[in-house]
Amino acid sequence: MEIEVEKYESKKELYESMNNSLISLLKESNDLVSNLSNVSALIKLFLDDINWAGFYLMKDGALTLGPFQGKPAVTKICMGQGVCGTAAEEKKTRRIDNVHECSNHIACDLASSSEIVVPIIANDKVLGVLDIDSPIIARFDEEDERGLEGIVETLLSAFE
């Protein structure tokens, strides 16, 4: 499947286009690993100024590294640890403007300066998290948060 990324007038348009591309991708396969791999590639393709995009999946009460784009990463994160573990434990999106000022940040890529983590939740159960890092301080804003939460909402169908 060929996906073209254009210039968008707004982040809202960008995330709508990304979500439409995701819907098309999810129609091609019902394999979770394949779908998560494609979503991480889609995010890397659509979003500027990011250096890591991927998933941690809940397994045996901890987050385990799933498909991603970027440098090698920590393979297991306990609940409450780092930004990912905190987002999973609190069941809410965490947006960190400057990870260097975050006392519990787990550094996988020293170039990362900001991070956003969106938990993947179904029936009040955390299935995993979407984690995106950027080398730019304060790269993510409320529009990114809403857009990525929409991506995760669409992605939930892949977990069924």
Secondary structure, DSSP 8 states (H G I E B T S, - for coil): --------SSHHHHHHHHHHHHHHHHHH---HHHHHHHHHHHHHHH-SS-SEEEEEEEETTEEEEEEEEES---SEEETTSHHHHHHHHHTS-EEES-GGG-TT---SSTT--EEEEEEEEETTEEEEEEEEEESSTT---HHHHHHHHHHHHHHGGGG-
